[in-house]
Amino acid sequence: MEPYAVVETGSKQYRVKAGDVLNVELLNVEPGNKIDLAPVLAVSDGTALKIGTPDIKQVKVTATVIKHFRGEKVFSFRTKRRKNYQRKVGHRQEITALKIESINA
């Protein structure tokens, strides 16, 4: 089994391994720059799993920012029957694409 880590960014948790491309909520980092993803909640070296309480300080997950883009449009539609009330609202989330370079345990 390959080494992996569980990281948290944008209030969401992601299971990542080296070489993965990950789409997360917008980060304020220029494309081409490297960042360290923190906090690391769990890490596995392929045989043993280490879980943090609540996170692991010694482990670093390094990623490179590939690009920023906007996700697909999501629609929210509300209606009230027999009242001639309809509201349609769209939303497009700003997304950052990351390439996971390494997991330093």
N, C-alpha and C positions, 0 to 999 in steps of 0.2 A: 504494500500500500504506500502511496506517495505521501510525503509530508504536506500538511495543510494547516491553516490557521483560521480562526473565526474572529473577524474584526467588526467594529461598529463604526458607522459613519452615516450622518444624516438621520439618526435615530432608527437605523435599520441594521440588522446583522447579516454579514455575508461570510460564506465559507469559501476561502480562496486558497489556491496553490500557485506555485511559480509558473509563469507563462499565461495565466488566465487574463482575459480582457473583461473588465467589470464596468457596468454602467451604474453610477451613483448620482445622488442629487448634486447640484452645482457646487463646486469648490472654487474658492477664490485663488486659483493658481494658474499661471500662464502655461499653455501647451508646451511640452518639451521639458518642463521642470520635473524634478523628482520630489516626492513627498513621503513621509513616514505616516502610515495609517495607525492611529491609536484611538481608543484602547484595544488591545488584543485580549479577547475574552478566553480563548482556548488555543492550544497548539498541539499538534501531533507530529512526532518525528517518523512516523510510519509504523511504529510498534506500540509506543505508549502515548496516552493522551494526558495532557496536563491542563487542568481547568483552573482559571484564576478566581480569586474571591475578592473583589469582583473582576479584576483584570490582572494581567501579567506584565510587570514593568520591564523585565529583562529582554523580552522578545520585541523585535522590530520587523515590521512588514513594509518593504520599500516598493513604491509604485511610481510609474512615470505617467504623467498626464498626456494623453494622446490628442484629445480634442474636446471642445464644448459644442453641444448641439441641443436642439429641442426635440422632445419626445412626441409621440402621436397625440392628436387631439382627443380629449376625453370629454364627453358631453354629459351634462346633468339636465334632466327634463322633469319639470314638476307640473302637475295639472290638478284641478279640482273639478270633479264631475258636475255637470249641469250649471256651472257658474261662469263659463266662458273665461276661465283663468288658465293660462299656459305660460311657462317661463322656460327658456332654453338657454343654458350657459355653457360655454366651452372653456377648456383649460389645457395649456400645453406646458409641461414641466421642463425646466432647464436641466440638462443632464451633462455630466462630465464622464468621459470614457477614460478608464485607467488600465494600464498594463502592469500586472504584478511582476516585479523583477525578482525579488528574493524574500525569503523568510529566514531571519537570523535568530535562531533560538539559543 
